[in-house]
Amino acid sequence: MSPSQHLARWWITAVTLGAIGVGCALASGNDGDSCLYGNEPGICRGYSACRAIIEESGVLKICDYTPQQAIVCCPEDYEQRLQQLNRPDTRVSERKCREYTRAPSSLVGTLGFGSSLVKVKRQQCPKDQNLIVGGTAARPGEFPHMARLGFVDEKGAVTFQCGATLISEQWVMTAAHCIESTNIIIRLGEIKDNDPDAEDPVDEWVVKIVKHPNYKRPKVYNDIALLKLQNPVRFSLRIRPACLYSSSEIDRKKSIATGFGATRSFGSASKELLKVTLDLFSTPECDPYFQRNKRVPQGLSHTQLCAGHLTGDRDTCTGDSGGPLQIYSSEMGSCTVQVVGITSFGFTCGSSTPGVYTRVSEYLDWIEDVVWPEEASSGAFQFS
């Protein structure tokens, strides 16, 4: 490559990636040379060597170009990190999370010749906001896993009564208590009712309903159901499955609930997707609020969690049931939204009493066996 071609190539890449918001640093180095990967030691390697790590982290530093591909800065321990990403003992839901995180992105930069196209994304976790009661409007594409559960009557009219979460190409997750009939559609990709400037939402019929076998109405223990869609959905910037939180302990103080529910008790449903930041409470903190409650006669279970705001100005409400409670996580290098709970029940909207959510991590074995039966190896699942 001539010096002028080389310089032009650097310039095009830097301008392209800078314009789309990807952090692109340029450095001089050949394959095998030392470099700085973020704030840690790195080594210059061909992009294909550590592509998965770069796509996870969004850290992109170009060392050089060859006719085949870009030479980029990889972390020194990139081989071990790749093994960690692909280790066979990883839960299927965690592997799927990584796969979905690398789903279509608008951040595209050309880093080589010919067909050497690279998709790089970098997301930064936002700070907690006092954002549905007390909620604010979600941004387009901010929660691409958000779904709405609608019941279709004999005249074809649809009534949306609950939220849901897209968790794979063909399955959504919701609260079992939401399932009142079998004539259900799932709406995806909607952020505001009848928005003329937005793309049309995607509606899919539900062809299979799997309630947790230990769910017994009117109790709300095991309040979780999985719904299979008639057709696999195509992923886009506004439709993409959620990651499911796998740890039994949540190392966050804040969570985010989303939904189209009422913004006050006995109010009508919101016409746009709202988000609200809620405090997370431990079971001992929350259990006193629900003593002698017929929906949890044995008290709160380890399969449930509590979230709310004790001043009563922020809460989930009617119509939010079945929707996701989520946290921002940087465990995989970039910011991802992980669903920790499913909205189950509470008292008066916006009261000083926390709401109760189904704890997703306690049901991962069951979810994986239903949604990814050929890949799951969890075996039997048991719940009290």
C-alpha positions in Angstrom: 0.0 0.0 0.0 1.4 3.4 -0.9 1.8 6.1 1.8 -1.1 8.1 0.3 -3.4 5.0 0.2 -2.4 4.2 3.8 -3.1 7.7 5.0 -6.4 7.8 3.2 -7.4 4.5 4.7 -6.7 5.7 8.2 -8.6 8.9 7.6 -11.7 7.2 6.2 -11.9 4.7 9.1 -11.4 7.4 11.7 -14.0 9.7 10.2 -16.5 6.8 9.7 -16.2 5.4 13.2 -16.1 8.8 14.9 -19.3 9.9 13.1 -21.2 6.9 14.4 -20.0 7.1 18.0 -17.4 4.3 18.1 -14.2 5.1 20.1 -11.5 4.6 17.5 -7.9 5.1 18.4 -5.0 4.9 15.9 -1.6 3.6 16.8 1.5 2.4 15.0 2.3 -1.3 15.3 2.7 -4.5 13.4 1.3 -8.0 14.2 2.8 -9.0 17.5 3.8 -5.6 18.7 2.8 -4.3 22.1 -0.1 -1.8 22.4 -2.4 -0.4 25.0 -5.9 -2.0 25.1 -8.0 0.5 27.0 -5.9 0.9 30.2 -4.3 -2.5 30.1 -1.4 -4.1 28.2 -2.3 -5.4 24.8 -0.8 -7.0 21.7 -1.4 -6.2 18.0 -3.2 -9.0 16.2 -5.3 -9.5 13.1 -8.9 -8.4 13.8 -10.2 -11.9 13.3 -8.1 -13.1 16.2 -10.0 -11.2 18.9 -13.1 -10.0 17.1 -15.5 -11.5 19.7 -13.8 -9.6 22.5 -13.8 -6.3 20.6 -17.5 -6.7 19.8 -18.2 -7.4 23.4 -16.3 -4.4 24.8 -16.4 -1.8 22.0 -12.7 -1.0 22.7 -11.2 -0.5 19.2 -7.6 0.5 18.6 -6.1 0.0 15.2 -2.4 -0.9 14.9 -2.0 -1.3 11.2 -3.6 -2.5 8.0 -2.8 -5.5 5.8 -4.4 -6.3 2.4 -6.4 -9.0 4.2 -7.6 -7.2 7.4 -6.9 -4.6 10.0 -4.3 -5.2 12.7 -6.0 -4.2 16.0 -5.0 -4.0 19.6 -6.2 -7.1 21.5 -5.8 -7.6 25.3 -2.7 -9.7 26.1 -4.8 -12.5 27.6 -7.2 -12.5 24.6 -6.9 -16.3 24.1 -8.0 -17.0 27.7 -10.8 -14.5 27.3 -12.0 -16.2 24.2 -12.0 -19.5 26.0 -14.0 -17.9 28.8 -16.5 -16.6 26.3 -16.9 -20.0 24.6 -16.5 -22.3 27.6 -18.8 -25.3 27.4 -20.0 -25.0 31.0 -21.6 -21.6 30.4 -25.3 -21.6 30.7 -27.2 -21.7 27.4 -29.0 -18.4 28.4 -25.6 -16.8 28.9 -24.3 -18.0 25.5 -27.5 -16.7 23.9 -27.1 -13.3 25.7 -23.7 -12.9 24.0 -25.2 -13.9 20.7 -28.1 -11.4 21.0 -25.7 -8.7 22.2 -23.9 -9.0 18.9 -27.2 -8.7 17.0 -27.6 -6.0 14.3 -26.1 -2.7 15.2 -26.1 0.6 13.5 -22.5 1.2 14.4 -20.6 -0.2 11.4 -17.0 0.6 10.3 -15.0 -0.7 7.4 -11.7 -2.0 8.7 -10.2 -3.9 5.8 -10.3 -4.6 2.1 -12.8 -6.4 0.0 -15.5 -8.1 2.2 -13.6 -7.3 5.5 -16.6 -5.6 7.1 -16.6 -5.2 10.9 -19.6 -4.3 13.1 -18.5 -2.6 16.3 -20.7 -1.2 19.0 -20.0 0.5 22.3 -22.6 1.2 24.8 -22.2 3.1 28.1 -24.4 2.3 31.0 -26.4 5.4 31.9 -26.5 6.8 35.4 -29.5 6.0 37.6 -32.3 8.5 36.9 -35.4 9.3 38.9 -37.5 8.4 36.0 -45.5 3.6 35.0 -45.9 6.0 38.2 -43.2 8.7 38.2 -41.9 7.4 34.9 -40.5 9.0 31.8 -40.7 8.1 28.2 -38.2 5.4 26.9 -36.1 6.2 23.9 -36.5 4.3 20.6 -34.5 1.1 20.8 -33.6 1.6 24.5 -35.5 -1.6 25.5 -35.8 -3.7 22.3 -36.9 -6.7 24.2 -40.1 -5.0 25.5 -43.3 -6.7 24.3 -47.0 -6.2 24.8 -49.4 -9.0 25.4 -52.8 -8.5 23.7 -56.0 -10.5 23.9 -58.1 -10.8 20.7 -61.9 -11.0 21.0 -64.3 -12.7 18.6 -64.6 -9.5 16.5 -60.8 -9.2 16.1 -60.4 -6.3 18.5 -57.2 -6.4 20.5 -56.9 -5.3 24.2 -53.4 -5.0 25.5 -53.4 -5.9 29.2 -49.9 -7.0 30.1 -46.2 -6.6 29.3 -43.8 -9.3 28.3 -40.1 -9.8 27.4 -38.7 -11.2 24.2 -36.1 -13.8 25.2 -35.3 -15.6 22.0 -36.2 -15.6 18.3 -39.6 -17.3 19.1 -40.3 -17.1 22.8 -41.5 -14.3 25.2 -41.6 -14.4 29.0 -44.5 -12.9 31.0 -46.4 -13.4 34.3 -48.6 -16.5 34.5 -51.4 -14.6 36.0 -51.7 -12.5 32.8 -52.8 -15.5 30.8 -56.6 -15.3 30.7 -57.3 -16.9 27.3 -55.4 -18.6 24.5 -56.2 -16.0 21.8 -53.1 -13.9 22.2 -50.9 -11.8 20.1 -47.5 -10.4 21.0 -46.6 -6.9 19.8 -42.9 -6.0 19.4 -41.0 -2.9 18.5 -43.6 -0.4 19.7 -42.7 2.6 21.8 -45.7 4.8 21.2 -49.3 4.2 20.1 -50.1 5.3 16.6 -46.8 7.1 16.1 -46.8 8.2 12.4 -43.0 8.7 12.5 -42.2 5.3 13.8 -41.9 2.0 12.0 -44.9 -0.3 12.3 -44.7 -2.7 15.2 -44.6 -6.4 14.6 -47.5 -8.6 15.8 -47.1 -12.3 16.2 -49.7 -14.9 17.2 -49.0 -17.1 20.2 -49.1 -20.8 19.3 -48.0 -22.3 22.6 -48.5 -21.3 26.2 -46.3 -22.9 28.9 -47.2 -21.8 32.5 -44.9 -22.9 35.2 -46.2 -26.2 36.5 -46.3 -25.0 40.1 -48.2 -21.8 39.5 -51.6 -22.0 41.3 -54.0 -19.1 41.1 -54.8 -17.0 43.1 -51.3 -17.4 44.7 -48.5 -15.7 42.9 -45.7 -18.1 43.6 -44.0 -19.2 40.4 -45.8 -16.4 38.5 -44.1 -17.0 35.2 -45.2 -18.2 31.8 -43.4 -18.7 28.4 -45.2 -18.0 25.1 -44.1 -19.4 21.8 -44.6 -17.2 18.7 -46.0 -18.5 15.4 -42.9 -17.2 13.5 -39.3 -16.4 14.5 -38.9 -12.6 14.6 -36.2 -10.8 12.7 -33.9 -8.8 15.0 -33.3 -5.1 14.4 -32.3 -2.1 16.4 -35.8 -2.0 17.9 -36.5 -5.7 18.3 -33.9 -7.9 20.1 -34.1 -10.5 22.9 -33.2 -9.6 26.5 -30.3 -11.1 28.5 -31.5 -13.0 31.5 -29.7 -12.4 34.8 -28.2 -15.6 36.2 -26.9 -14.9 39.7 -29.0 -15.6 42.8 -27.7 -12.3 44.3 -28.2 -8.9 42.6 -25.3 -6.6 43.1 -27.2 -3.5 42.4 -29.3 -1.1 44.5 -31.4 0.2 41.6 -33.5 -1.5 38.9 -35.5 -0.3 35.9 -39.1 -1.3 35.2 -40.7 -0.7 31.8 -44.3 -0.8 30.6 -47.3 0.7 29.0 -49.3 0.6 32.3 -51.4 3.2 34.0 -49.6 6.2 35.5 -51.9 6.3 38.5 -54.4 4.1 40.3 -57.5 3.5 38.2 -56.1 5.5 35.4 -55.9 4.5 31.7 -52.9 2.8 30.1 -50.0 4.9 28.9 -49.8 5.5 25.2 -46.0 5.3 25.2 -43.4 3.1 26.7 -42.4 4.4 30.1 -39.4 3.6 32.3 -39.0 4.1 36.0 -36.0 3.6 38.3 -36.9 1.5 41.4 -35.0 0.6 44.6 -34.3 -3.1 45.2 -35.2 -4.5 48.6 -34.0 -7.7 50.4 -36.6 -10.3 51.4 -36.3 -9.4 55.1 -36.9 -5.7 54.3 -39.9 -6.5 52.1 -41.6 -9.5 53.8 -43.3 -7.5 56.6 -45.4 -5.6 54.0 -47.0 -8.9 52.8 -47.8 -10.8 55.9 -51.2 -12.4 55.9 -51.6 -11.6 52.2 -53.7 -14.3 50.4 -51.5 -14.1 47.3 -48.4 -15.0 49.3 -49.8 -16.9 52.3 -46.4 -18.5 53.2 -44.7 -15.1 52.9 -42.3 -14.1 50.2 -40.3 -16.9 48.6 -36.7 -16.9 47.5 -38.2 -17.1 44.0 -39.5 -13.5 44.4 -38.0 -10.1 44.8 -39.2 -6.6 45.8 -38.7 -3.3 44.2 -40.3 0.1 44.6 -39.8 3.5 46.1 -40.8 4.1 49.7 -41.9 7.7 49.1 -44.6 6.3 46.8 -43.8 8.5 43.8 -42.5 5.7 41.6 -44.0 2.3 40.9 -45.3 -0.2 38.4 -49.1 -0.2 37.9 -52.0 -1.8 36.2 -51.0 -3.0 32.7 -47.3 -3.3 33.7 -47.8 -6.9 34.9 -45.7 -9.4 33.1 -43.2 -6.8 32.0 -39.5 -6.8 32.8 -37.6 -5.5 35.8 -34.0 -5.0 34.6 -30.6 -3.7 35.5 -27.7 -2.4 33.5 -24.7 -4.6 33.6 -21.1 -4.3 32.3 -20.2 -7.9 33.0 -19.4 -8.7 29.4 -17.4 -5.5 28.7 -20.2 -3.4 27.2 -23.4 -2.2 28.7 -26.2 -4.7 28.4 -29.7 -4.8 29.9 -30.3 -7.9 32.0 -33.8 -8.9 33.1 -33.9 -9.8 36.8 -37.6 -9.9 37.4 -41.1 -10.1 36.0 -43.7 -7.7 37.3 -46.1 -9.8 39.5 -48.3 -7.8 41.9 -48.4 -5.0 44.4 -50.8 -2.8 46.3 -52.2 0.6 45.2 -50.1 2.1 42.4 -47.5 4.6 43.7 -48.0 3.6 47.3 -45.1 3.4 49.8 -45.3 -0.4 49.6 -42.8 -2.2 47.3 -44.0 -4.3 44.4 -43.4 -8.0 44.1 -41.5 -9.5 41.1 -40.8 -13.1 40.0 -37.0 -13.6 40.4 -35.8 -14.8 36.9 -32.6 -16.4 38.0 -34.5 -19.0 40.0 -36.2 -20.2 36.9 -33.3 -20.4 34.4 -33.2 -24.2 34.4 -36.9 -24.4 33.5 -36.7 -21.5 31.0 -33.7 -23.1 29.2 -35.4 -26.5 29.1 -38.4 -25.0 27.4 -36.9 -22.4 25.1 -33.6 -24.1 24.1 -34.3 -27.9 24.8 -31.6 -29.1 22.4 -28.9 -26.9 23.9 -29.9 -27.0 27.6 -28.4 -29.7 29.8 -29.8 -28.7 33.1 -31.9 -31.8 33.6 -34.8 -31.8 36.1 -35.9 -28.7 37.8 -37.6 -28.4 41.2 -39.5 -25.6 42.9 -41.3 -25.5 46.2 
